[in-house]
Amino acid sequence: MKSNRMLSCLSFLVLFSLDAFWLATLRAEDVTRFRGDNSQGKYNEAGLLDVWPEDGLKPKWLITDLGEGWGSVIKIKDRLYLSCLDTAGSKKESIVCLDLNGKKLWQQPVGGIWEASYPLPRATPTYVSGKKPADDRLLLLSGNGTLSCLAAKDGKPLWQKELAKMAETQFGNWGMAESVVAGDGRVFVTLCGKKGLAAALNLKDGSTIWVAEPIDDRCAYVTPVLYENQLIIMTAGNVLGLDTKTGKALWQNDFQKAIGEAGMRGINCNPPVLKGNRVFVSAGYNQGGVMYEILPGGKGVKVCWMSKVLDPHHDGAVEVDGRLYGSNWLNNGAGKWCCLDWDTGETVYEEAWEKLGKGVTIFADGKLFLYEEKRGTLGLAQPGDRFNVVSSFPIGFGTKEHWAHPVISDGVLYVRHGNALAAYDIKK
């Protein structure tokens, strides 16, 4: 009896430990795609620092030999993945895998760079979990429009498709920069080609499931988002909702006409921001942003309001408690930090951040995290009626432009600057 009770106690302790481990694992949110869940720039975190030290955060680790690139990090369990130039010197991009201490585990070349201008990798890998770890996948669309699928475990190449060549894509000046969307065994890619507007591929082997009817428009640089059964994409001049099962265009709106700037640049880079049945679509270069209401049953969209105040360059925006936060474009080196009312588009504030420039905005644990691109300044701000930065510091490492979007996972802030990546512990 005594030995049986002891075994029962041991069994309980083992099960309790396993349950505790599993719950801890669940609390550590994975970041599987660009700007987190549905690319909304919001991270499900708690217990983060309310202020930072006066002399700034110190990295728990820093690596400076990644290879150049502007793509963000994704974090799955105990692995980090990001895109870099292939360090072997080929004209290819690559995916790099690191452990949570910044140690490189593997690096795999993928598709070709965009050679015409700004050749560095700009897209972020997308992770798709399988039924078992061996089935987990990584996807990356390179600057020249080649989609590659790798095994997440070891980087083994599984399939590759030269989609832009197949679709006869009408490129913008900077090639392709979309971080692809995947779900339900499918991979969705915007192509803007003479032979197809977009496509859905089978995740297993890259075979084509559907190709959307082409329209006369060139590529933008926008990562799509999902709304119900719709894939919301953006081209240089249009916003569309495609049926995810068939590729049929459920609705289409002339974005340039909606913002009153027909014939403008069409340089569109920001993922749409969703809340309920509304979607905010924006573009820099003084183009502005439009709030659409998505009508039931995919029957179209209605323009709710338009604003010239919030026109993020390629920095994204976030919705928090019925307000939109982000930075706008005054010129390529300058911009102000803005807040709009979600329902009306009314400007709550538009303010400069000292002598700094525009930059990225993300959100976690009731706080705005800012990454200013002129000098590479990280900031911590409070949402509200005024622009209120409570802590900031310059990062002081890395190369090239400060364009990669920061990521927060399990209390760690990951900041990439060119060939360098730092991890900051921001837990209380």
FINUVEX-377855 format. One record per residue: y, z, x of N, C-alpha, C in turn. Coordinates in steps of 0.02 Angstrom, whole numbers, plus 50000, padded with zeros to 5 digits. Layout:
N
YZXYZXYZX/...
end
This chain:
428
499405000050041500005000050000500635000050043/500615004350096501195004850139501334998250173/500804994850199500894988450233501134983150184/500904983450121501124978550071501874979450056/502074985950051502794987150039503214984650097/502944985650159503304983350217503374975750217/502834972250200502844964950196503344962650143/503344966150086503814964350033504534965150056/504664970650093505344971750118505544966350169/505064964750213505204959450262505324952850229/504924951350178505014945050141505704944750108/505904950550078506564950850046507114949650097/507054952850156507564952050208507604944750231/507024941550240507024934550262507354930150210/507164931250146507454927150092508194928450086/508404934850093509114936550089509494933150145/509214933250205509544930050263509604922550252/509064919450226509094912250214509614910550161/509634914750107510134913650055510844914350082/510944919450124511604920550153511804914650197/511314912150236511444906350279511624900350237/511254899350182511374893550139512064894050106/512254900050082512904900850052513464899750103/513354902150164513854900950217513924893550231/513354889950230513374882850241513754879350186/513664881550124514014878550067514764879650072/514974885450098515684886950102516034882650153/515664880250204515964876050255515984868850229/516554866850203516604860250170516554854650220/516114849850207516074843950247516644839150229/516874835550278517384830350268517054823750284/516894819850232516464814050240516854807450244/517514807750231517894801450231518624802950247/519014797650256519724798050272520094802150220/520464807250244520864811750203520454815650152/519814816750167519414821250127519174818250062/519014822550014518724820549950519154815249915/518864809349904519204803749872519864801949905/519924803549970520514801950010521164804849982/521124810849953521704813849921522104818549967/521874819550028522254823650076522244831050062/521754833350022521704840450003521034843150026/521054849050058520444851950087520314858750056/519694859850034519504865849998519374871550048/519904874950066519874880250116520184886650088/520024892250118520314898650099520374903050161/520814907950158520884912750212521204909950275/521664905150267522004902150324522644905950340/522864905550402523464909050425524074907050382/524484911950364525084910650326525674908750372/525644911150434526134909150485525764908250550/526054904550596525754903450661526154907450714/525844908750772526214912150826526854908350844/527364912050866528014908850882527944903550936/527484904550983527394899651037526864894451019/526654894350956526194889150933525464891150937/525054887350903524324888350907524064885950974/523534889050998523204886851059522524883951041/522354878051068521714874951050521124879251072/520624879651029519994882751051519634878251098/519744871651092519534866851142519944860551136/519974856751191520344850551194519974845651239/519874839551215519584834251257520094828551261/520124825351319520634820351332520364813651356/519724812551346519424806251371519004802851317/519234803251254518864800251198518834792751202/519384789651222519504782551210520044782051157/520474777051163521054776551119520874775051046/521314777051001521204775550930521684779450887/521764777050825522194780450776521804783350717/521154782350716520754784750660520694792350661/520554795250603520474802450596519754804550609/519654811050612518994814050621518674815150552/518014814550549517644817350493517174822550521/516994827550480516574833050504516014834350454/515404833850478514824834950436514374840050471/514274845850440513864851150467514094852850538/513684851550588513874853350657514064847250699/514304842050666514474835850702515174833350682/515514830250730516144826850718516054819450735/516374815150697516334807950709517034804950705/517174800150748517814796650746517744789950781/518224785450769518214778850799518654778650862/518434774950912518804774250974518684767251002/519114765151048518954759151086518314760251124/517914755051130517304755551170517494756551243/517284762151272517474763751341517124759351393/516644755251371516314750751417516734744651435/517314744051401517774738651418517684732351376/517224732351328517144726551285517714726451234/517794720851200518304720351148518014722651082/517734728651083517424731551024517684738551011/517624740550949517734747450931517074751250939/517094757750933516484761750937516554767950894/515984770750876515974777350844515724782450895/516094787950900515914793350945515684799350904/515164802650926514904808750895514994814550943/515294820050918515394826050957515064831950922/514904837150960514714843450928515344847450913/515274853350884515864857150863516214860650921/515974859650982516324862051042516654856251079/516644850351049516964844551080516534840851131/515904842651136515464839251183515224832551153/515284827151192515064820651168514304820251168/514034818451109513314817851101513084810551107/513484805951080513334798851088513934794651070/513924788451093514454783651077514124776851067/514294773451011513964767150995514484761750979/514484756151016514934750551000514774747750931/515294745450897515194742450830515554735650828/515994734550778516304728050769516884726850817/517154720750815517684718750860518364721550842/518794722150891519474724450881519894718950849/520474720650824520974715850801521384713850862/521314707850886521604705750949522314703350944/522544701550884523204698450877523774703350892/523704709650872524234714650883523944721550871/524184726450908523954733350900523194733650894/522844732950949522114732150947521714738550938/522044744350938521654750650936521324751550868/520734754850866520404756350803520854760550758/520894758550694521324762250648520944765250589/520364762850574519974765550518519594771850539/519424775850489519024781950498518314780650474/517804782950510517114782050485517014785450417/516554782750379516344785650315515614787850321/515474793950300514794796750304514474796750235/513834794850233513454794950170512804798650183/512674803950144512064807850154511484804450119/510884805050149510274802350120509844807750091/509244805850069508774810750041508524815450094/508514813150156508334817450212508794815650271/508874820150320509344818950374509264812250409/508654809850415508544803450448508864797650410/509024798750346509324793450304510084793750302/510394798650335511114799150335511424793250372/511974790750346512274784550373513014785550390/513254781350437513954780750454514164773550444/514764772550417515024765850405515714765250436/515864759450466516524758350493516704750950488/517294749650460517564742850457518044742150515/517904737550561518314736650620518924732350604/519394732050651520014728450640519934721050626/519384718050650519284710850637518864709650574/518714714950536518364714150473517614714150477/517334717350527516604718050534516394725050510/515934725250463515684731650437515024733350472/515004739350501514404741650537514124747850504/513464748350503513114754150476512664756950531/512744763450545512354766850596511984772750567/511444774750601511114781050585511554786750610/511714791550566512174796850586511864801450639/511214801850639510884806450686510984804550758/510894798150774510904796050844511314789750858/511644787050806512064781150816511684774550820/511054774650802510664768450805510944763350756/511094757150780511344751950735510814749850685/511004749450621510534747650568510674740750539/511314739350527511504732550506512244731550517/512454725250519513144723550531513304716950495/513894716650463514094710750426514814708850445/514894702450464515574699950479515894697750413/516124702650375516344701450307516964697150303/517454698350346518074694550344517934687150357/517494685750403517314678750418516954675650359/516504679450328516124676850271516584675550211/517074679950200517504679350142518114674950154/518224672950217518834669350236519454673350217/519464679450244520004684250229520684681650250/521174682950207521874681450223522184687850252/522214688050318522424694050353523174695150349/523384701550352524064703250367524154703350442/524734705650465524884705550537524444710050578/524144715150546523784720150585523044720650567/522774715050546522054714950534521844719250475/521294722950483521034727150430521034734450453/521224738950408521274746050425520964750450372/520604747650326520304751450270519714755750294/519714761950271519134766350280518714765650217/518124762850223517754760450164517524766250119/517424764550055517164769150005516424767749994/516024772949986515314772149973515094777049920/514614774949879514344779349828513794775949789/513304779849765512764777249725512384771549760/512294772349826511914767349864512294760949878/512964761049867513374755149877513954756449924/514174751149957514754751450000515264746449973/515884748649962516394744349934516914742649987/517104736249991517574733950041518064729050009/518714729950022519224725150001519254719550052/519234713250030519194707650075519784702850072/520084702050013520644697350005520494690650037/519914687850022519714681550051519724675850000/519704669850026519674664049982519024663849943/518514667449969517864667449936517724674149902/518204678649899518084684949864518634689949877/518834693449824519344698749831519054705049861/518454706849842518114712849865517374711949857/516984716449887516264715849882515944722849881/515354723049850514924728949853514284727049889/514094730949938513494729649977512984735149967/512364733449975511824738349973511844742450037/511894749050029511924753450088511314752750132/510744751450102510114751250139510094745650190/510304739650170510214733850215510834729350220/511384731050185511984726950189511974720750147/511464719950106511434714050062511974714550008/512194708749984512744708549936512494710149865/512854714749832512704716449762513164712549716/513814712549731514274708349694514874706549738/515204701049719515824698949751516334697849695/516914701049701517434700349649517784693649657/517994690949600518354684549600518974684949644/519104679849684519684680049729520344679449690/520874682149720521554681049696521974678549755/522544675649742522954672849795523394678349824/523114682149871523484687649901523144689349968/523534692150013523254694050078523094701450080/522764703450133522544710350141523134715150151/523054721150124523464726850143523034731150190/523204737550195522854742050242522674748550206/522514747950142522434753650098521704755550089/521554761950097520884764450081520844765450005/520354762349972520294762849899520094769949877/520174771249812519944777549783519534775949721/519144780749699518714780049640519004783949581/519004780649523519204783949461518704781949407/518304786849384517774785449335517344779649361/517294774149323516884768549347517304763149381/517894765149405518354760249434518454761449508/518504755949545518724756049615519444753549615/519914757949632520614756149633520794753749703/520994747349707521154744349771521864741849771/522124740449831522794737849837522794732149887/523114726649869523214720949914523944721049936/524174715649967524874715449988525344715849929/525154713049871525614712749816525364715749751/524734717749746524444719749683524044726249688/523994729649630523544735349622523044733349569/522394734549582521874732549536521364738049526/521044738049467520474742349453519874737949442/519364738549485518754734649481518184738849453/517774735849411517174739149387516694740049446/516494746249459516074747449518515374744449512/515154743149450514484740349440514464732749446/515014729449426515014722049423515534718649467/516054722349487516594719349524517124715949480/517034716149415517514713049370518184716749373/518724712949375519384715949374519544718449304/519574724949295519724727949230520474727649215/520874728249267521594727649260521904725749326/522504722949322522874720849381523614721549367/523994724249415524714725049407525074722649469/525604719049459526024716449513526444722249540/526234725149595526574730949624527274729149646/527354723349678528014721349702528504720549644/528274718049589528704717449530528864724249501/528374728749501528464735449473528994739449511/529034738349577529534741949617530184737949624/530204731949594530804727949594530964724749661/530444723349700530544720449766530084714549776/530094709749731529674703749739529824700349805/529294698549840529374695149904529484699849963/529434706349952529514711150006528934710650055/528904715150102528434714750158527704715050136/527554719150086526854719850067526444723650118/526764727650160526404731650210526234738350178/525654738750149525454744450108524874748050143/524954754650153524474758250194524204764750163/524494767050108524334773750083523794773750030/523304778150034522814778749979523164780849915/522984778049858523264780349795523124787749783/523584791149750523504798249734523344798949660/522814802649644522554803149576522634810249548/522794810549483522744816749446522674814949373/522124817149342521984815249274521924807649269/522264804749220522234797549211522844794049240/523184797349287523764794349320523614793149394/523924787849421523834786249491524514784149520/524684787149577525304785649612525154781149671/525494775449672525384770349724526044769349761/526034769349828526664769149865526594764849927/527164762749954527184758850015527854759950049/527854759950116528454761150156528924755250159/529374755450208529874750150218530344749450157/530534755250129530984755550072530704752250009/530044751350007529754748449946529744753549889/529464759549902529464764749852528774766249824/528764769649768528134771649737528164770749662/527574769449632527524768349561526984772949533/527134776349477526644780349442526374776249384/525714775349384525374771749330524964776549288/524924775049224524434778249180523864773349169/523244775549183522664771249174522434771949102/522434766449066522264766548995521514767348985/521304770248929520584771348916520194764848915/519564765348938519114759548935519294753948982/519694755349033519874750149080520284744549050/520684746248999521064741148963521734739548995/521874742549052522494741049086522844747249112/523464746349135523874751949158524574751249128/524914756949125525604757149101526024760249155/526594757249171527054760049220527424765849188/527354771849218527684777849193528374778749224/528414778049289529064778449323529004775349393/529584774049422529624771349489530134775349529/529994776349593530464780049636530544776449702/531164776149725531314773449791531334778949844/531264785149823531344790749869530724791749912/530134791949881529514793449917529144786849931/529234784449992528894778250014528574779550082/528024783350084527704784850149527534778550187/527624778850253527484773150296526724771850297/526354776050331525614775950329525364783150333/525734787650301525624794750309525314798150248/525264794550192524964797450132525414802550098/525194804550039525544809750000525014814049966/525214819949944524744824449909525064826949845/524644828349795524854831349732524664838749733/525144843049720525024850249718525414853149659/525054855949611525364859349554525894855149520/525734848849507526184844549469526764841749509/526694841849576527214838949618526884834649673/527264829649695527044825249750527434827149813/527074827849868527384829449932527204824049983/527684822250025527574817450078528224816050115/528204811350162528814809350197528974802150181/529614800350187529794793450172529994789650235/530134783250225530284778650280531024776950279/531384778750332532074776450341532104770750391/531714771550444531564766050491530924768050527/530694764050573530044765650604530034772050644/530614774750660530644780950698530914786850659/531084785750595531414791150559531214791250486/531264797150456531114797950385531254805150365/531294806350300531404813050274530784815450237/530774821950223530194824950189530394826250117/529944824350071530134823650001529654827349955/529924828849896529524831549842529764828449777/529304825749737529454822949672529064826449618/529334826549557528974829049500528454823849479/527824825949472527274821449456527384817949389/527624821549339527674818749272528264813949264/528824815449297529434811649284529674807449342/529444808949404529694805549463530364808149487/530624813349454531264816249474531204819249545/531714818249586531724820849654531864828249653/531414832149682531514839449689531904840649754/531694837449808532084837649870531924831549913/532394829949957532314824850009532714827250069/532364829950119532704833450173532424831350241/532864831350291532664830150360532344836350389/531884835350435531574840850472531924841250540/532454845050542532864845650603532994838650631/532854837250694532964830650723532304826850731/531804828950692531154825950697531094820050648/530514816750649530424810850608529974811950548/529714806450523529244806450467528544808150492/528064808650446527384810150469526904811450412/526324814050430525764815050384525834821650347/525624821750284525584827850244524884828650217/524584834650228523954836450197524034843450168/523534845750129523584852050093522934855950098/523004862650107522424867150105522664874250093/522294878050053522414885150044523134886750025/523424882749980524104884149957524644882250005/524484878550058524974876950110524984869450125/525564867050146525634860150170525594860150246/525184855650273525124854750345525434847950362/525924848050408526314842150425526174840150497/526144833650509526074831050577526594825650586/527134827650619527714823350629527584818550687/527764812250680527544807250728528034805550783/528674807650777529164805850828529034809550893/528914816150888528794820250947528104823550946/527724822450893527074825550889527094832850873/527474834650820527564841550800527104843250741/526734848650747526334851250691526754856450654/526724856150587527114860950548526704863850491/526874869850472526584873350415527144874750366/527074872150304527614872650255527344875450190/527794878450151527624881050085527844876150032/527394874449985527614870349928528144874049888/528584870349855529094873649814529694869349803/530254872449786530854868949767531264866549826/531094868749886531464866549945530984865350003/531204861550052530794860150110530804866350155/530234869650159530204876250190529644876450243/529834874650305529364874850361529374881950390/528804885350388528784892350411528554892950484/528194887850509527964887950579527914880750604/528024879750668527934873150697527894873650773/527614868450803527584867950876527384860850895/527594858350954527384851750978526694852351011/526274847251001525594847851026525534846751102/525914842051130525934841451203525324838451237/524914834651202524344831451233524244824551202/523834820451235523634814051207524074808251226/523934802451197524254796151215524434792151152/524874787351162525064782551110525414786251051/525394782950993525764785550935525394791350901/525794795550868525514801250830525364798950759/524844795050751524704791850687524064794350653/523624797550690522994799950659523134805850613/522814805850554522914811150506522504817350525/522804823250527522424829350541521904830750486/521414834850504520864836550458520744844050463/520574847250407520414854350407519714855350378/519284858950414518614860450389518384867050417/518154871550373517874877950393518364881950437/519004881750417519504885750452519724882950518/519554876750532519754873550595520184867450579/520754866950614521204861250608521064856550667/520864850350651520734845350702521314840450706/521584839550767522154835150777521984830150831/522044823850814521904818450861522564815150881/522644813950947523214810050972522954805151024/522844798951003522614793851049521934795351077/521904796551142521264797751175521074805151176/521444809451141521334816651144521194819451074/520804824751073520644828351011520644835751025/521004839550981521024846850989520774850150925/520484856050933520254860150877520624866750879/520964868550824521334874750819521004879250766/520884885450785520634890350737521224892950697/521224891550631521794893650590521584898750537/521024901950547520804907150501521174913650516/521274917650464521604924150473521164928850514/
end
